[in-house]
Amino acid sequence: MRTGGRAVPCGTLGGMRFLNGQRPATDLTYADVFMVPGHSTVGSRLEVDLTTPDRVGTTIPVVVANMTAISGRRMAETIARRGGLAVLPQDIPVDVVAEVVSWVHARHPVYDTAITLAPSSTVGEALSLMTKRAHGIVVVVEGRGEDVVPVGVVTDGACRGVDRFSQLSQVMAEHPLTVPAGTDLPKVFDVLSGERVSAAPVVEGDRLVGVVTRKGALRSTLYTPAVNGEGQLLTSAAVGINGDVAGKATALLAAGVDVLVVDTAHGHQEKAVEAVRAVRSVAGSVPVVAGNVVTAEGTRDLVEAGADVVKVGVGPGAMCTTRMMTGVGRPQFSAVEECAAEARRLGKHVWADGGVRHPRDVALALAAGAANVMVGSWFAGTYESAGDIHDDGSGRLYKESFGMASARAVKARTAQQSGFERARAGLFEEGISSSRMYLDPARPGVEDLVDGIVAGVRSSCTYAGARTIDELHERAVLGVQSAAGYDEGRPLPTSW
């Protein structure tokens, strides 16, 4: 918390401090600050435990924001397998959420879900599905339901120069290499490397249970899946503040949702506080997250209403125009610092929501006191985001993304209202309705981006001498820099 412009410890936990005891009178965002290296006894990044202190069950501090174009079943499954959490948007019907949650809970915590087609399916069908998964193969199967047997594998290379109406039986690699479920992961990596294949079906007996890649085998030795008490991949869903909030929350709980998020752009309003009370009254032991706010007072009101975690951030999102439209918001670093201090004083936690564009920003949010960091548009241009892949005509792949206060999102949320009410609501959108988010050919999967985030945060911890997220917050020493100072830390362009 802040008193007279000075950073003061929160409770008995202490917290990050500024270099030489100096801090400006103005609020700061992530680009305004840097972390100073300190004495460290942490000899390796692998000594750092990134399990989040908010007790929601995440083992890395990454939460995928509840944006319709980003957070769906593939994202939820993949992020949970690597220790994070994806929040399903509030405009998805409850019956669809229930189906998604059931599906995610049924996914394997180690092996990726296979794309399966029959031998009689076409090359065109395979190509349309291949970009849904980062593992890049289609498993050709015989049988029905869950009891299918792999009889071949199709890759993108096998489909090149082939008529799109050709059957997969004509192009598949027959008798593919398979990996028995439970095989030691280093051995899986060695076998795939030795056979010079990037991915292979995983089987129990003859039955297909998933797909494993060389990178996936490596990652599964570095990440711990985020799971619930039954060992199922962790799920979350958002509920708004309008209508029958308690009824919607009860339905989500009945669907098996593991974490409830009460979400609205302005969380420090009485309607939001009442919604949190309503959700808390039915949630039982299920964690309740609520937001968004940017002040200690807003944090305190939501915690007192029943929130276990408070979401912090108004206006920092890449697709958000709130600050330009309204002048309302707050630089994100200072907002997180103040709200985290108040939450910790009350025995609770905050999620930093928005404004992260580089791994450094995630580390700085954690240093400011956040327990988890929400990521939205950064993950939009990945195989696992909810949108469909498009080609821009030059061979570059992209997905369309949009802000959750944009006209497109408002239209989806008000679909059940009258035409007049929908039209009136559409006059008040704030946010970008469509933006092309290009896939990085070198890092097209969300796991590639998570690798970079986790590597950066682990390194930040070693520089600070911290083995946990709480220790990073307690030990971090930060300085304030000019725009030139920030620019100095950026790598030179490759054409320089």
Order of alpha helices (4+ residues) and beta strands (2+ residues): beta-beta-beta-beta-beta-alpha-beta-alpha-beta-alpha-beta-beta-alpha-beta-beta-alpha-beta-beta-alpha-beta-alpha-beta-alpha-beta-alpha-beta-alpha-alpha-beta-alpha-beta-beta-beta-alpha-alpha-beta-alpha-alpha-beta-alpha
